[in-house]
Amino acid sequence: MLRIAVPNKGALADPASQMLVEAGYRQRTDSRELVLLDADNDTEFFFLRPRDIAVYVGSGQLDVGITGEDLLLDSGAPAEPIMPLGFAGSTFRFAAMPGTASSAADLAGKRIATAYPGVVDAYLARQGIEATVIRLDGAVETSVRLGVADAIADVVSTGTTLRNAGLAIFGEPLLTSEAVLIQRAGVEKPARVEQLVRRLQGVIIARQYVLMDYDIPNDLVEKAVAITPGIESPTVSPLHERGWSAVRSMVPSKETNAVMDELWELGARGILVTTIHACRL
């Protein structure tokens, strides 16, 4: 039986469960449920705190888990990413009072407050910078004003919260992170994990593409196919009306409307777009 750790709450929880549903796995309907058996897939799900998932997987108690790359690094657990999952992206940056630091090198000998000491320690070690890392839970932006730290390291989206606290971002990002599927370090993936990976890859690709169908005069098929080349090659079928063909192709979802405009101007008609729920390529 495959044993999978899934985030119980937070920004990772809903997207992780939704991706598993789209991959064909059963997920809980009651948030109080902490263990779920999916008998059809011979899989058991354990809903855990995102920060704890890497520890359980690294210990070998669970086969794989979904957590943030930042949380994996911060845990120090003997676990490693199998594949990125394309959601819950985040960027870690340094911030301090304006004019007090311009690069990470300026942090030497300083105090850095963060909720992710493992991430910061790893970065400082790579850069050869000696500084004191102070672990705080929750919001860390007030630590500089209260004299607990000289700088902070935190997840930054727009930077508005830091600016409101009187801080300025400086230096390069410490880490860019997203949700990842992880396993214990140094072990081979069993067949059931390989199957899980294929299913998740199918969901990721399906989210990136749509299926486009359209009718096109035969003498314009080659030009139309150049606009919608698909993954390998489009499907082209003759229509009942002579001189016309039906074309079906996968198109990047972000380009949908631009491609439709180009096809229409070329002479295509009956252009339809369909969402793809899952695929195997």
JOBELNOR-V981849 format. One record per residue. N is the residue number from 1. RES is the residue in one small letter. PHI is phi in degrees with one decimal (none if undefined). NEAR is the number of other ideal C-beta (glycine too) atoms within 10 Angstrom. Layout:
# JOBELNOR-V981849
n = [N	N]
res = [RES	RES]
phi = [PHI	PHI]
near = [NEAR	NEAR]
This chain:
# JOBELNOR-V981849
n = [1	2	3	4	5	6	7	8	9	10	11	12	13	14	15	16	17	18	19	20	21	22	23	24	25	26	27	28	29	30	31	32	33	34	35	36	37	38	39	40	41	42	43	44	45	46	47	48	49	50	51	52	53	54	55	56	57	58	59	60	61	62	63	64	65	66	67	68	69	70	71	72	73	74	75	76	77	78	79	80	81	82	83	84	85	86	87	88	89	90	91	92	93	94	95	96	97	98	99	100	101	102	103	104	105	106	107	108	109	110	111	112	113	114	115	116	117	118	119	120	121	122	123	124	125	126	127	128	129	130	131	132	133	134	135	136	137	138	139	140	141	142	143	144	145	146	147	148	149	150	151	152	153	154	155	156	157	158	159	160	161	162	163	164	165	166	167	168	169	170	171	172	173	174	175	176	177	178	179	180	181	182	183	184	185	186	187	188	189	190	191	192	193	194	195	196	197	198	199	200	201	202	203	204	205	206	207	208	209	210	211	212	213	214	215	216	217	218	219	220	221	222	223	224	225	226	227	228	229	230	231	232	233	234	235	236	237	238	239	240	241	242	243	244	245	246	247	248	249	250	251	252	253	254	255	256	257	258	259	260	261	262	263	264	265	266	267	268	269	270	271	272	273	274	275	276	277	278	279	280	281]
res = [m	l	r	i	a	v	p	n	k	g	a	l	a	d	p	a	s	q	m	l	v	e	a	g	y	r	q	r	t	d	s	r	e	l	v	l	l	d	a	d	n	d	t	e	f	f	f	l	r	p	r	d	i	a	v	y	v	g	s	g	q	l	d	v	g	i	t	g	e	d	l	l	l	d	s	g	a	p	a	e	p	i	m	p	l	g	f	a	g	s	t	f	r	f	a	a	m	p	g	t	a	s	s	a	a	d	l	a	g	k	r	i	a	t	a	y	p	g	v	v	d	a	y	l	a	r	q	g	i	e	a	t	v	i	r	l	d	g	a	v	e	t	s	v	r	l	g	v	a	d	a	i	a	d	v	v	s	t	g	t	t	l	r	n	a	g	l	a	i	f	g	e	p	l	l	t	s	e	a	v	l	i	q	r	a	g	v	e	k	p	a	r	v	e	q	l	v	r	r	l	q	g	v	i	i	a	r	q	y	v	l	m	d	y	d	i	p	n	d	l	v	e	k	a	v	a	i	t	p	g	i	e	s	p	t	v	s	p	l	h	e	r	g	w	s	a	v	r	s	m	v	p	s	k	e	t	n	a	v	m	d	e	l	w	e	l	g	a	r	g	i	l	v	t	t	i	h	a	c	r	l]
phi = [none	-84.3	-115.5	-119.6	-93.6	-125.1	-57.2	-83.1	-158.6	92.1	-65.1	-83.3	-63.5	-64.3	-62.0	-65.8	-64.6	-63.7	-64.9	-66.8	-62.2	-65.5	-85.6	96.9	-103.2	-76.5	-131.8	-69.5	-109.0	-119.9	-64.8	-82.5	-75.8	-105.4	-135.0	-136.2	-98.8	-106.2	-64.3	-62.0	-105.5	50.8	-134.2	-119.6	-107.0	-119.0	-94.8	-126.5	-61.3	-53.3	-68.5	-92.2	-61.1	-61.4	-66.5	-65.2	-70.0	-62.8	-78.0	89.2	-71.4	-124.2	-73.4	-143.7	-157.2	-113.1	-153.7	-82.2	-60.2	-65.2	-68.8	-62.1	-64.4	-66.8	-71.2	71.2	-73.7	-77.4	-131.4	-142.0	-70.5	-98.1	-159.9	-75.8	-113.7	79.9	-141.5	58.2	-71.2	-153.3	-129.8	-99.8	-134.5	-89.3	-147.6	-154.6	-62.5	-53.3	86.5	-93.4	-158.7	-124.9	-151.4	-61.5	-60.9	-71.6	-86.9	-57.5	78.5	-95.8	-102.6	-121.4	-93.1	-162.5	-92.8	-128.7	-62.2	-64.0	-63.9	-69.0	-58.2	-63.4	-65.3	-60.7	-63.0	-64.5	-87.9	68.7	-105.2	-99.9	-151.5	-96.0	-99.9	-108.9	-85.4	-131.1	-96.1	80.9	-63.4	-110.1	-67.2	-85.0	-65.0	-70.2	-62.2	-85.8	81.1	-79.5	-142.7	-94.5	-156.3	-129.6	-130.3	-152.5	-71.0	-122.9	-106.3	-96.5	86.5	-62.4	-60.5	-68.1	-63.4	-64.5	-89.5	81.4	-107.2	-125.1	-73.8	-145.8	73.0	-80.3	-60.3	-70.9	-161.0	-109.7	-130.4	-152.9	-66.8	-136.7	-90.8	-122.1	-140.9	-63.2	-64.0	81.5	-106.4	-82.0	-79.7	-70.0	-57.9	-68.8	-71.8	-59.9	-64.3	-58.9	-60.7	-61.4	-64.5	-66.4	-61.5	-62.3	-66.6	-61.0	-66.4	-60.5	-72.1	-90.6	-129.0	-125.7	-98.9	-114.1	-116.2	-159.1	-104.5	-148.1	-58.6	-55.4	-72.6	-111.3	-59.1	-61.7	-67.6	-67.5	-64.7	-65.8	-78.7	-124.4	-71.2	72.0	-79.0	-113.0	-168.5	-69.4	-93.2	-119.7	-128.9	-71.1	-87.5	-61.3	-76.1	-63.3	91.6	-126.4	-130.4	-101.8	-120.4	-127.3	-154.7	-84.4	-128.8	-54.7	-59.4	-68.8	-101.7	-52.1	-69.5	-64.6	-66.7	-60.3	-60.5	-66.1	-66.2	-62.5	-64.7	-70.9	128.8	-73.0	-138.7	61.8	-80.1	-122.8	-123.4	-126.1	-71.3	-103.0	-88.4	-162.0	-159.7	-132.7	-122.2]
near = [11	19	17	26	26	25	26	20	12	14	15	22	17	12	16	27	19	13	23	23	12	17	20	16	21	15	16	15	7	7	10	7	12	12	11	19	12	17	9	9	20	10	20	16	24	18	22	21	15	26	18	18	30	27	22	20	30	21	12	12	12	24	21	23	29	26	32	27	22	25	26	26	21	22	22	14	22	15	27	16	17	18	14	14	23	16	17	22	13	18	15	20	18	26	25	24	14	11	8	14	19	11	11	20	11	18	25	12	10	16	17	26	24	25	18	26	17	18	24	26	17	16	23	20	10	9	17	8	16	11	19	13	18	17	12	16	6	6	12	24	17	16	22	23	12	8	8	14	22	21	25	27	27	25	18	17	10	7	13	9	15	21	14	9	17	14	24	16	15	19	19	10	14	24	19	11	23	16	26	23	21	27	23	20	12	8	13	7	14	13	8	17	18	12	16	25	17	12	19	22	17	19	22	18	16	21	17	14	21	20	16	24	16	25	18	26	15	13	10	15	16	10	14	22	17	9	21	20	12	16	12	8	9	20	10	16	8	11	14	6	8	7	9	16	19	15	22	16	23	21	22	11	14	10	15	15	9	12	20	18	11	15	23	12	8	15	14	24	11	11	17	12	15	10	10	16	11	15	16	9	11]
